[in-house]
Amino acid sequence: KALLGAPDHFAIAAVVALGYPVRQPKRLTRAEVRSFTTVDRVDGTPFPA
């Protein structure tokens, strides 16, 4: 609130940052879905993706 100059009785619902990145983001990599998902239970069989 102090950074935005908002009074204490205000509630901040959202802040939207606009601008350009300092550097271009790299392409993200992701693990296979079946390595972190399961069917029905936490200890269930891997999700067939």
mmCIF entry with sequence, helices, sheets and N, C-alpha, C, O atoms, coordinates in Angstrom:
data_MODEL
# 
_entry.id   MODEL 
# 
_entity.id                         1 
_entity.type                       polymer 
_entity.pdbx_number_of_molecules   1 
# 
_entity_poly.entity_id                      1 
_entity_poly.type                           'polypeptide(L)' 
_entity_poly.nstd_linkage                   no 
_entity_poly.nstd_monomer                   no 
_entity_poly.pdbx_seq_one_letter_code       KALLGAPDHFAIAAVVALGYPVRQPKRLTRAEVRSFTTVDRVDGTPFPA 
_entity_poly.pdbx_seq_one_letter_code_can   KALLGAPDHFAIAAVVALGYPVRQPKRLTRAEVRSFTTVDRVDGTPFPA 
_entity_poly.pdbx_strand_id                 A 
# 
loop_
_entity_poly_seq.entity_id 
_entity_poly_seq.num 
_entity_poly_seq.mon_id 
_entity_poly_seq.hetero 
1 1  LYS n 
1 2  ALA n 
1 3  LEU n 
1 4  LEU n 
1 5  GLY n 
1 6  ALA n 
1 7  PRO n 
1 8  ASP n 
1 9  HIS n 
1 10 PHE n 
1 11 ALA n 
1 12 ILE n 
1 13 ALA n 
1 14 ALA n 
1 15 VAL n 
1 16 VAL n 
1 17 ALA n 
1 18 LEU n 
1 19 GLY n 
1 20 TYR n 
1 21 PRO n 
1 22 VAL n 
1 23 ARG n 
1 24 GLN n 
1 25 PRO n 
1 26 LYS n 
1 27 ARG n 
1 28 LEU n 
1 29 THR n 
1 30 ARG n 
1 31 ALA n 
1 32 GLU n 
1 33 VAL n 
1 34 ARG n 
1 35 SER n 
1 36 PHE n 
1 37 THR n 
1 38 THR n 
1 39 VAL n 
1 40 ASP n 
1 41 ARG n 
1 42 VAL n 
1 43 ASP n 
1 44 GLY n 
1 45 THR n 
1 46 PRO n 
1 47 PHE n 
1 48 PRO n 
1 49 ALA n 
# 
_struct_asym.id          A 
_struct_asym.entity_id   1 
# 
_struct_conf.conf_type_id            HELX_P 
_struct_conf.id                      HELX_P1 
_struct_conf.pdbx_PDB_helix_id       AA1 
_struct_conf.beg_label_comp_id       VAL 
_struct_conf.beg_label_asym_id       A 
_struct_conf.beg_label_seq_id        33 
_struct_conf.pdbx_beg_PDB_ins_code   ? 
_struct_conf.end_label_comp_id       SER 
_struct_conf.end_label_asym_id       A 
_struct_conf.end_label_seq_id        35 
_struct_conf.pdbx_end_PDB_ins_code   ? 
_struct_conf.beg_auth_comp_id        VAL 
_struct_conf.beg_auth_asym_id        A 
_struct_conf.beg_auth_seq_id         33 
_struct_conf.end_auth_comp_id        SER 
_struct_conf.end_auth_asym_id        A 
_struct_conf.end_auth_seq_id         35 
_struct_conf.pdbx_PDB_helix_class    5 
_struct_conf.details                 ? 
_struct_conf.pdbx_PDB_helix_length   3 
# 
_struct_conf_type.id          HELX_P 
_struct_conf_type.criteria    ? 
_struct_conf_type.reference   ? 
# 
loop_
_atom_site.group_PDB 
_atom_site.id 
_atom_site.type_symbol 
_atom_site.label_atom_id 
_atom_site.label_alt_id 
_atom_site.label_comp_id 
_atom_site.label_asym_id 
_atom_site.label_entity_id 
_atom_site.label_seq_id 
_atom_site.pdbx_PDB_ins_code 
_atom_site.Cartn_x 
_atom_site.Cartn_y 
_atom_site.Cartn_z 
_atom_site.occupancy 
_atom_site.B_iso_or_equiv 
_atom_site.pdbx_formal_charge 
_atom_site.auth_seq_id 
_atom_site.auth_comp_id 
_atom_site.auth_asym_id 
_atom_site.auth_atom_id 
_atom_site.pdbx_PDB_model_num 
ATOM 1   N N  . LYS A 1 1  ? 0.822  -1.182  0.000   1.00 0.00 ? 1  LYS A N  1 
ATOM 2   C CA . LYS A 1 1  ? 0.000  0.000   0.000   1.00 0.00 ? 1  LYS A CA 1 
ATOM 3   C C  . LYS A 1 1  ? 0.872  1.253   0.000   1.00 0.00 ? 1  LYS A C  1 
ATOM 4   O O  . LYS A 1 1  ? 0.558  2.242   -0.663  1.00 0.00 ? 1  LYS A O  1 
ATOM 5   N N  . ALA A 1 2  ? 1.960  1.198   0.747   1.00 0.00 ? 2  ALA A N  1 
ATOM 6   C CA . ALA A 1 2  ? 2.836  2.367   0.816   1.00 0.00 ? 2  ALA A CA 1 
ATOM 7   C C  . ALA A 1 2  ? 3.452  2.668   -0.548  1.00 0.00 ? 2  ALA A C  1 
ATOM 8   O O  . ALA A 1 2  ? 3.574  3.829   -0.936  1.00 0.00 ? 2  ALA A O  1 
ATOM 9   N N  . LEU A 1 3  ? 3.835  1.634   -1.262  1.00 0.00 ? 3  LEU A N  1 
ATOM 10  C CA . LEU A 1 3  ? 4.441  1.804   -2.581  1.00 0.00 ? 3  LEU A CA 1 
ATOM 11  C C  . LEU A 1 3  ? 3.468  2.469   -3.553  1.00 0.00 ? 3  LEU A C  1 
ATOM 12  O O  . LEU A 1 3  ? 3.873  3.274   -4.392  1.00 0.00 ? 3  LEU A O  1 
ATOM 13  N N  . LEU A 1 4  ? 2.185  2.129   -3.435  1.00 0.00 ? 4  LEU A N  1 
ATOM 14  C CA . LEU A 1 4  ? 1.166  2.689   -4.321  1.00 0.00 ? 4  LEU A CA 1 
ATOM 15  C C  . LEU A 1 4  ? 0.553  3.977   -3.780  1.00 0.00 ? 4  LEU A C  1 
ATOM 16  O O  . LEU A 1 4  ? -0.188 4.656   -4.491  1.00 0.00 ? 4  LEU A O  1 
ATOM 17  N N  . GLY A 1 5  ? 0.851  4.315   -2.546  1.00 0.00 ? 5  GLY A N  1 
ATOM 18  C CA . GLY A 1 5  ? 0.285  5.511   -1.941  1.00 0.00 ? 5  GLY A CA 1 
ATOM 19  C C  . GLY A 1 5  ? -1.176 5.344   -1.568  1.00 0.00 ? 5  GLY A C  1 
ATOM 20  O O  . GLY A 1 5  ? -1.915 6.327   -1.507  1.00 0.00 ? 5  GLY A O  1 
ATOM 21  N N  . ALA A 1 6  ? -1.604 4.115   -1.318  1.00 0.00 ? 6  ALA A N  1 
ATOM 22  C CA . ALA A 1 6  ? -2.997 3.839   -0.973  1.00 0.00 ? 6  ALA A CA 1 
ATOM 23  C C  . ALA A 1 6  ? -3.194 4.008   0.531   1.00 0.00 ? 6  ALA A C  1 
ATOM 24  O O  . ALA A 1 6  ? -2.351 3.578   1.318   1.00 0.00 ? 6  ALA A O  1 
ATOM 25  N N  . PRO A 1 7  ? -4.295 4.626   0.933   1.00 0.00 ? 7  PRO A N  1 
ATOM 26  C CA . PRO A 1 7  ? -4.590 4.763   2.364   1.00 0.00 ? 7  PRO A CA 1 
ATOM 27  C C  . PRO A 1 7  ? -4.793 3.402   3.026   1.00 0.00 ? 7  PRO A C  1 
ATOM 28  O O  . PRO A 1 7  ? -5.085 2.416   2.349   1.00 0.00 ? 7  PRO A O  1 
ATOM 29  N N  . ASP A 1 8  ? -4.639 3.350   4.345   1.00 0.00 ? 8  ASP A N  1 
ATOM 30  C CA . ASP A 1 8  ? -4.775 2.096   5.081   1.00 0.00 ? 8  ASP A CA 1 
ATOM 31  C C  . ASP A 1 8  ? -6.151 1.467   4.940   1.00 0.00 ? 8  ASP A C  1 
ATOM 32  O O  . ASP A 1 8  ? -6.274 0.243   4.990   1.00 0.00 ? 8  ASP A O  1 
ATOM 33  N N  . HIS A 1 9  ? -7.194 2.280   4.765   1.00 0.00 ? 9  HIS A N  1 
ATOM 34  C CA . HIS A 1 9  ? -8.544 1.717   4.667   1.00 0.00 ? 9  HIS A CA 1 
ATOM 35  C C  . HIS A 1 9  ? -8.858 1.182   3.264   1.00 0.00 ? 9  HIS A C  1 
ATOM 36  O O  . HIS A 1 9  ? -9.958 0.676   3.040   1.00 0.00 ? 9  HIS A O  1 
ATOM 37  N N  . PHE A 1 10 ? -7.938 1.281   2.333   1.00 0.00 ? 10 PHE A N  1 
ATOM 38  C CA . PHE A 1 10 ? -8.118 0.706   1.000   1.00 0.00 ? 10 PHE A CA 1 
ATOM 39  C C  . PHE A 1 10 ? -7.669 -0.747  1.012   1.00 0.00 ? 10 PHE A C  1 
ATOM 40  O O  . PHE A 1 10 ? -6.750 -1.114  1.745   1.00 0.00 ? 10 PHE A O  1 
ATOM 41  N N  . ALA A 1 11 ? -8.316 -1.569  0.201   1.00 0.00 ? 11 ALA A N  1 
ATOM 42  C CA . ALA A 1 11 ? -7.897 -2.955  -0.001  1.00 0.00 ? 11 ALA A CA 1 
ATOM 43  C C  . ALA A 1 11 ? -7.430 -3.091  -1.446  1.00 0.00 ? 11 ALA A C  1 
ATOM 44  O O  . ALA A 1 11 ? -8.166 -2.741  -2.369  1.00 0.00 ? 11 ALA A O  1 
ATOM 45  N N  . ILE A 1 12 ? -6.228 -3.592  -1.650  1.00 0.00 ? 12 ILE A N  1 
ATOM 46  C CA . ILE A 1 12 ? -5.693 -3.783  -2.998  1.00 0.00 ? 12 ILE A CA 1 
ATOM 47  C C  . ILE A 1 12 ? -6.219 -5.113  -3.529  1.00 0.00 ? 12 ILE A C  1 
ATOM 48  O O  . ILE A 1 12 ? -5.911 -6.171  -2.980  1.00 0.00 ? 12 ILE A O  1 
ATOM 49  N N  . ALA A 1 13 ? -7.013 -5.059  -4.597  1.00 0.00 ? 13 ALA A N  1 
ATOM 50  C CA . ALA A 1 13 ? -7.591 -6.276  -5.179  1.00 0.00 ? 13 ALA A CA 1 
ATOM 51  C C  . ALA A 1 13 ? -6.670 -6.883  -6.226  1.00 0.00 ? 13 ALA A C  1 
ATOM 52  O O  . ALA A 1 13 ? -6.606 -8.105  -6.353  1.00 0.00 ? 13 ALA A O  1 
ATOM 53  N N  . ALA A 1 14 ? -5.958 -6.057  -6.977  1.00 0.00 ? 14 ALA A N  1 
ATOM 54  C CA . ALA A 1 14 ? -5.089 -6.580  -8.026  1.00 0.00 ? 14 ALA A CA 1 
ATOM 55  C C  . ALA A 1 14 ? -4.082 -5.505  -8.430  1.00 0.00 ? 14 ALA A C  1 
ATOM 56  O O  . ALA A 1 14 ? -4.337 -4.307  -8.312  1.00 0.00 ? 14 ALA A O  1 
ATOM 57  N N  . VAL A 1 15 ? -2.943 -5.969  -8.906  1.00 0.00 ? 15 VAL A N  1 
ATOM 58  C CA . VAL A 1 15 ? -1.922 -5.080  -9.444  1.00 0.00 ? 15 VAL A CA 1 
ATOM 59  C C  . VAL A 1 15 ? -1.482 -5.677  -10.770 1.00 0.00 ? 15 VAL A C  1 
ATOM 60  O O  . VAL A 1 15 ? -1.121 -6.852  -10.834 1.00 0.00 ? 15 VAL A O  1 
ATOM 61  N N  . VAL A 1 16 ? -1.511 -4.879  -11.823 1.00 0.00 ? 16 VAL A N  1 
ATOM 62  C CA . VAL A 1 16 ? -1.117 -5.353  -13.147 1.00 0.00 ? 16 VAL A CA 1 
ATOM 63  C C  . VAL A 1 16 ? 0.170  -4.632  -13.545 1.00 0.00 ? 16 VAL A C  1 
ATOM 64  O O  . VAL A 1 16 ? 0.204  -3.407  -13.655 1.00 0.00 ? 16 VAL A O  1 
ATOM 65  N N  . ALA A 1 17 ? 1.210  -5.408  -13.755 1.00 0.00 ? 17 ALA A N  1 
ATOM 66  C CA . ALA A 1 17 ? 2.490  -4.833  -14.168 1.00 0.00 ? 17 ALA A CA 1 
ATOM 67  C C  . ALA A 1 17 ? 2.552  -4.780  -15.693 1.00 0.00 ? 17 ALA A C  1 
ATOM 68  O O  . ALA A 1 17 ? 2.264  -5.773  -16.362 1.00 0.00 ? 17 ALA A O  1 
ATOM 69  N N  . LEU A 1 18 ? 2.919  -3.644  -16.234 1.00 0.00 ? 18 LEU A N  1 
ATOM 70  C CA . LEU A 1 18 ? 3.036  -3.469  -17.682 1.00 0.00 ? 18 LEU A CA 1 
ATOM 71  C C  . LEU A 1 18 ? 4.473  -3.110  -18.021 1.00 0.00 ? 18 LEU A C  1 
ATOM 72  O O  . LEU A 1 18 ? 5.160  -2.457  -17.237 1.00 0.00 ? 18 LEU A O  1 
ATOM 73  N N  . GLY A 1 19 ? 4.918  -3.536  -19.181 1.00 0.00 ? 19 GLY A N  1 
ATOM 74  C CA . GLY A 1 19 ? 6.264  -3.201  -19.606 1.00 0.00 ? 19 GLY A CA 1 
ATOM 75  C C  . GLY A 1 19 ? 6.872  -4.304  -20.439 1.00 0.00 ? 19 GLY A C  1 
ATOM 76  O O  . GLY A 1 19 ? 6.178  -5.218  -20.887 1.00 0.00 ? 19 GLY A O  1 
ATOM 77  N N  . TYR A 1 20 ? 8.161  -4.214  -20.641 1.00 0.00 ? 20 TYR A N  1 
ATOM 78  C CA . TYR A 1 20 ? 8.892  -5.189  -21.433 1.00 0.00 ? 20 TYR A CA 1 
ATOM 79  C C  . TYR A 1 20 ? 9.871  -5.936  -20.540 1.00 0.00 ? 20 TYR A C  1 
ATOM 80  O O  . TYR A 1 20 ? 10.424 -5.343  -19.613 1.00 0.00 ? 20 TYR A O  1 
ATOM 81  N N  . PRO A 1 21 ? 10.099 -7.222  -20.793 1.00 0.00 ? 21 PRO A N  1 
ATOM 82  C CA . PRO A 1 21 ? 11.080 -7.954  -19.987 1.00 0.00 ? 21 PRO A CA 1 
ATOM 83  C C  . PRO A 1 21 ? 12.497 -7.452  -20.272 1.00 0.00 ? 21 PRO A C  1 
ATOM 84  O O  . PRO A 1 21 ? 12.792 -7.002  -21.379 1.00 0.00 ? 21 PRO A O  1 
ATOM 85  N N  . VAL A 1 22 ? 13.359 -7.532  -19.277 1.00 0.00 ? 22 VAL A N  1 
ATOM 86  C CA . VAL A 1 22 ? 14.753 -7.128  -19.437 1.00 0.00 ? 22 VAL A CA 1 
ATOM 87  C C  . VAL A 1 22 ? 15.438 -8.035  -20.449 1.00 0.00 ? 22 VAL A C  1 
ATOM 88  O O  . VAL A 1 22 ? 16.233 -7.577  -21.269 1.00 0.00 ? 22 VAL A O  1 
ATOM 89  N N  . ARG A 1 23 ? 15.120 -9.330  -20.383 1.00 0.00 ? 23 ARG A N  1 
ATOM 90  C CA . ARG A 1 23 ? 15.671 -10.286 -21.349 1.00 0.00 ? 23 ARG A CA 1 
ATOM 91  C C  . ARG A 1 23 ? 14.552 -11.211 -21.798 1.00 0.00 ? 23 ARG A C  1 
ATOM 92  O O  . ARG A 1 23 ? 13.551 -11.373 -21.100 1.00 0.00 ? 23 ARG A O  1 
ATOM 93  N N  . GLN A 1 24 ? 14.722 -11.803 -22.942 1.00 0.00 ? 24 GLN A N  1 
ATOM 94  C CA . GLN A 1 24 ? 13.710 -12.714 -23.465 1.00 0.00 ? 24 GLN A CA 1 
ATOM 95  C C  . GLN A 1 24 ? 13.668 -13.987 -22.628 1.00 0.00 ? 24 GLN A C  1 
ATOM 96  O O  . GLN A 1 24 ? 14.713 -14.572 -22.343 1.00 0.00 ? 24 GLN A O  1 
ATOM 97  N N  . PRO A 1 25 ? 12.480 -14.422 -22.232 1.00 0.00 ? 25 PRO A N  1 
ATOM 98  C CA . PRO A 1 25 ? 12.396 -15.676 -21.473 1.00 0.00 ? 25 PRO A CA 1 
ATOM 99  C C  . PRO A 1 25 ? 12.770 -16.867 -22.339 1.00 0.00 ? 25 PRO A C  1 
ATOM 100 O O  . PRO A 1 25 ? 12.516 -16.886 -23.543 1.00 0.00 ? 25 PRO A O  1 
ATOM 101 N N  . LYS A 1 26 ? 13.379 -17.860 -21.703 1.00 0.00 ? 26 LYS A N  1 
ATOM 102 C CA . LYS A 1 26 ? 13.749 -19.080 -22.416 1.00 0.00 ? 26 LYS A CA 1 
ATOM 103 C C  . LYS A 1 26 ? 12.533 -19.986 -22.526 1.00 0.00 ? 26 LYS A C  1 
ATOM 104 O O  . LYS A 1 26 ? 11.582 -19.867 -21.753 1.00 0.00 ? 26 LYS A O  1 
ATOM 105 N N  . ARG A 1 27 ? 12.573 -20.873 -23.476 1.00 0.00 ? 27 ARG A N  1 
ATOM 106 C CA . ARG A 1 27 ? 11.489 -21.835 -23.624 1.00 0.00 ? 27 ARG A CA 1 
ATOM 107 C C  . ARG A 1 27 ? 11.469 -22.740 -22.392 1.00 0.00 ? 27 ARG A C  1 
ATOM 108 O O  . ARG A 1 27 ? 12.499 -23.284 -21.993 1.00 0.00 ? 27 ARG A O  1 
ATOM 109 N N  . LEU A 1 28 ? 10.303 -22.893 -21.805 1.00 0.00 ? 28 LEU A N  1 
ATOM 110 C CA . LEU A 1 28 ? 10.180 -23.713 -20.607 1.00 0.00 ? 28 LEU A CA 1 
ATOM 111 C C  . LEU A 1 28 ? 10.162 -25.188 -20.961 1.00 0.00 ? 28 LEU A C  1 
ATOM 112 O O  . LEU A 1 28 ? 9.635  -25.590 -21.998 1.00 0.00 ? 28 LEU A O  1 
ATOM 113 N N  . THR A 1 29 ? 10.741 -25.975 -20.093 1.00 0.00 ? 29 THR A N  1 
ATOM 114 C CA . THR A 1 29 ? 10.674 -27.422 -20.252 1.00 0.00 ? 29 THR A CA 1 
ATOM 115 C C  . THR A 1 29 ? 9.813  -27.969 -19.126 1.00 0.00 ? 29 THR A C  1 
ATOM 116 O O  . THR A 1 29 ? 9.714  -27.362 -18.060 1.00 0.00 ? 29 THR A O  1 
ATOM 117 N N  . ARG A 1 30 ? 9.202  -29.099 -19.359 1.00 0.00 ? 30 ARG A N  1 
ATOM 118 C CA . ARG A 1 30 ? 8.284  -29.659 -18.385 1.00 0.00 ? 30 ARG A CA 1 
ATOM 119 C C  . ARG A 1 30 ? 8.460  -31.162 -18.324 1.00 0.00 ? 30 ARG A C  1 
ATOM 120 O O  . ARG A 1 30 ? 8.741  -31.810 -19.333 1.00 0.00 ? 30 ARG A O  1 
ATOM 121 N N  . ALA A 1 31 ? 8.295  -31.705 -17.144 1.00 0.00 ? 31 ALA A N  1 
ATOM 122 C CA . ALA A 1 31 ? 8.355  -33.156 -16.970 1.00 0.00 ? 31 ALA A CA 1 
ATOM 123 C C  . ALA A 1 31 ? 7.131  -33.784 -17.627 1.00 0.00 ? 31 ALA A C  1 
ATOM 124 O O  . ALA A 1 31 ? 6.116  -33.117 -17.824 1.00 0.00 ? 31 ALA A O  1 
ATOM 125 N N  . GLU A 1 32 ? 7.227  -35.053 -17.963 1.00 0.00 ? 32 GLU A N  1 
ATOM 126 C CA . GLU A 1 32 ? 6.088  -35.752 -18.538 1.00 0.00 ? 32 GLU A CA 1 
ATOM 127 C C  . GLU A 1 32 ? 4.936  -35.753 -17.544 1.00 0.00 ? 32 GLU A C  1 
ATOM 128 O O  . GLU A 1 32 ? 5.155  -35.869 -16.338 1.00 0.00 ? 32 GLU A O  1 
ATOM 129 N N  . VAL A 1 33 ? 3.719  -35.625 -18.039 1.00 0.00 ? 33 VAL A N  1 
ATOM 130 C CA . VAL A 1 33 ? 2.533  -35.563 -17.191 1.00 0.00 ? 33 VAL A CA 1 
ATOM 131 C C  . VAL A 1 33 ? 2.452  -36.769 -16.270 1.00 0.00 ? 33 VAL A C  1 
ATOM 132 O O  . VAL A 1 33 ? 2.131  -36.622 -15.091 1.00 0.00 ? 33 VAL A O  1 
ATOM 133 N N  . ARG A 1 34 ? 2.735  -37.948 -16.780 1.00 0.00 ? 34 ARG A N  1 
ATOM 134 C CA . ARG A 1 34 ? 2.609  -39.153 -15.956 1.00 0.00 ? 34 ARG A CA 1 
ATOM 135 C C  . ARG A 1 34 ? 3.610  -39.190 -14.804 1.00 0.00 ? 34 ARG A C  1 
ATOM 136 O O  . ARG A 1 34 ? 3.442  -39.984 -13.879 1.00 0.00 ? 34 ARG A O  1 
ATOM 137 N N  . SER A 1 35 ? 4.643  -38.357 -14.836 1.00 0.00 ? 35 SER A N  1 
ATOM 138 C CA . SER A 1 35 ? 5.616  -38.354 -13.742 1.00 0.00 ? 35 SER A CA 1 
ATOM 139 C C  . SER A 1 35 ? 5.113  -37.593 -12.513 1.00 0.00 ? 35 SER A C  1 
ATOM 140 O O  . SER A 1 35 ? 5.668  -37.756 -11.427 1.00 0.00 ? 35 SER A O  1 
ATOM 141 N N  . PHE A 1 36 ? 4.069  -36.760 -12.662 1.00 0.00 ? 36 PHE A N  1 
ATOM 142 C CA . PHE A 1 36 ? 3.570  -36.013 -11.501 1.00 0.00 ? 36 PHE A CA 1 
ATOM 143 C C  . PHE A 1 36 ? 2.055  -36.082 -11.322 1.00 0.00 ? 36 PHE A C  1 
ATOM 144 O O  . PHE A 1 36 ? 1.505  -35.338 -10.510 1.00 0.00 ? 36 PHE A O  1 
ATOM 145 N N  . THR A 1 37 ? 1.364  -36.960 -12.061 1.00 0.00 ? 37 THR A N  1 
ATOM 146 C CA . THR A 1 37 ? -0.080 -37.131 -11.892 1.00 0.00 ? 37 THR A CA 1 
ATOM 147 C C  . THR A 1 37 ? -0.410 -38.590 -11.624 1.00 0.00 ? 37 THR A C  1 
ATOM 148 O O  . THR A 1 37 ? 0.268  -39.498 -12.105 1.00 0.00 ? 37 THR A O  1 
ATOM 149 N N  . THR A 1 38 ? -1.458 -38.793 -10.854 1.00 0.00 ? 38 THR A N  1 
ATOM 150 C CA . THR A 1 38 ? -1.904 -40.153 -10.556 1.00 0.00 ? 38 THR A CA 1 
ATOM 151 C C  . THR A 1 38 ? -3.422 -40.230 -10.673 1.00 0.00 ? 38 THR A C  1 
ATOM 152 O O  . THR A 1 38 ? -4.101 -39.204 -10.699 1.00 0.00 ? 38 THR A O  1 
ATOM 153 N N  . VAL A 1 39 ? -3.947 -41.443 -10.744 1.00 0.00 ? 39 VAL A N  1 
ATOM 154 C CA . VAL A 1 39 ? -5.383 -41.667 -10.877 1.00 0.00 ? 39 VAL A CA 1 
ATOM 155 C C  . VAL A 1 39 ? -5.966 -42.009 -9.511  1.00 0.00 ? 39 VAL A C  1 
ATOM 156 O O  . VAL A 1 39 ? -5.456 -42.891 -8.821  1.00 0.00 ? 39 VAL A O  1 
ATOM 157 N N  . ASP A 1 40 ? -7.017 -41.323 -9.124  1.00 0.00 ? 40 ASP A N  1 
ATOM 158 C CA . ASP A 1 40 ? -7.828 -41.589 -7.929  1.00 0.00 ? 40 ASP A CA 1 
ATOM 159 C C  . ASP A 1 40 ? -7.159 -41.321 -6.587  1.00 0.00 ? 40 ASP A C  1 
ATOM 160 O O  . ASP A 1 40 ? -7.824 -40.824 -5.678  1.00 0.00 ? 40 ASP A O  1 
ATOM 161 N N  . ARG A 1 41 ? -5.887 -41.624 -6.422  1.00 0.00 ? 41 ARG A N  1 
ATOM 162 C CA . ARG A 1 41 ? -5.215 -41.469 -5.130  1.00 0.00 ? 41 ARG A CA 1 
ATOM 163 C C  . ARG A 1 41 ? -3.816 -40.903 -5.336  1.00 0.00 ? 41 ARG A C  1 
ATOM 164 O O  . ARG A 1 41 ? -3.260 -40.964 -6.433  1.00 0.00 ? 41 ARG A O  1 
ATOM 165 N N  . VAL A 1 42 ? -3.256 -40.352 -4.261  1.00 0.00 ? 42 VAL A N  1 
ATOM 166 C CA . VAL A 1 42 ? -1.891 -39.827 -4.335  1.00 0.00 ? 42 VAL A CA 1 
ATOM 167 C C  . VAL A 1 42 ? -0.908 -40.928 -4.687  1.00 0.00 ? 42 VAL A C  1 
ATOM 168 O O  . VAL A 1 42 ? 0.046  -40.703 -5.431  1.00 0.00 ? 42 VAL A O  1 
ATOM 169 N N  . ASP A 1 43 ? -1.144 -42.133 -4.147  1.00 0.00 ? 43 ASP A N  1 
ATOM 170 C CA . ASP A 1 43 ? -0.247 -43.253 -4.431  1.00 0.00 ? 43 ASP A CA 1 
ATOM 171 C C  . ASP A 1 43 ? -0.801 -44.158 -5.527  1.00 0.00 ? 43 ASP A C  1 
ATOM 172 O O  . ASP A 1 43 ? -0.401 -45.317 -5.639  1.00 0.00 ? 43 ASP A O  1 
ATOM 173 N N  . GLY A 1 44 ? -1.731 -43.625 -6.346  1.00 0.00 ? 44 GLY A N  1 
ATOM 174 C CA . GLY A 1 44 ? -2.353 -44.411 -7.410  1.00 0.00 ? 44 GLY A CA 1 
ATOM 175 C C  . GLY A 1 44 ? -1.446 -44.604 -8.608  1.00 0.00 ? 44 GLY A C  1 
ATOM 176 O O  . GLY A 1 44 ? -0.294 -44.170 -8.621  1.00 0.00 ? 44 GLY A O  1 
ATOM 177 N N  . THR A 1 45 ? -1.991 -45.263 -9.611  1.00 0.00 ? 45 THR A N  1 
ATOM 178 C CA . THR A 1 45 ? -1.228 -45.504 -10.833 1.00 0.00 ? 45 THR A CA 1 
ATOM 179 C C  . THR A 1 45 ? -1.039 -44.197 -11.598 1.00 0.00 ? 45 THR A C  1 
ATOM 180 O O  . THR A 1 45 ? -1.880 -43.303 -11.499 1.00 0.00 ? 45 THR A O  1 
ATOM 181 N N  . PRO A 1 46 ? 0.040  -44.069 -12.351 1.00 0.00 ? 46 PRO A N  1 
ATOM 182 C CA . PRO A 1 46 ? 0.267  -42.848 -13.126 1.00 0.00 ? 46 PRO A CA 1 
ATOM 183 C C  . PRO A 1 46 ? -0.872 -42.587 -14.113 1.00 0.00 ? 46 PRO A C  1 
ATOM 184 O O  . PRO A 1 46 ? -1.450 -43.520 -14.670 1.00 0.00 ? 46 PRO A O  1 
ATOM 185 N N  . PHE A 1 47 ? -1.182 -41.319 -14.320 1.00 0.00 ? 47 PHE A N  1 
ATOM 186 C CA . PHE A 1 47 ? -2.220 -40.921 -15.258 1.00 0.00 ? 47 PHE A CA 1 
ATOM 187 C C  . PHE A 1 47 ? -1.741 -41.197 -16.679 1.00 0.00 ? 47 PHE A C  1 
ATOM 188 O O  . PHE A 1 47 ? -0.654 -40.758 -17.054 1.00 0.00 ? 47 PHE A O  1 
ATOM 189 N N  . PRO A 1 48 ? -2.529 -41.915 -17.473 1.00 0.00 ? 48 PRO A N  1 
ATOM 190 C CA . PRO A 1 48 ? -2.101 -42.226 -18.847 1.00 0.00 ? 48 PRO A CA 1 
ATOM 191 C C  . PRO A 1 48 ? -2.303 -41.020 -19.768 1.00 0.00 ? 48 PRO A C  1 
ATOM 192 O O  . PRO A 1 48 ? -3.392 -40.821 -20.307 1.00 0.00 ? 48 PRO A O  1 
ATOM 193 N N  . ALA A 1 49 ? -1.274 -40.234 -19.942 1.00 0.00 ? 49 ALA A N  1 
ATOM 194 C CA . ALA A 1 49 ? -1.405 -39.040 -20.780 1.00 0.00 ? 49 ALA A CA 1 
ATOM 195 C C  . ALA A 1 49 ? -0.761 -39.242 -22.131 1.00 0.00 ? 49 ALA A C  1 
ATOM 196 O O  . ALA A 1 49 ? -0.778 -38.337 -22.965 1.00 0.00 ? 49 ALA A O  1 
# 
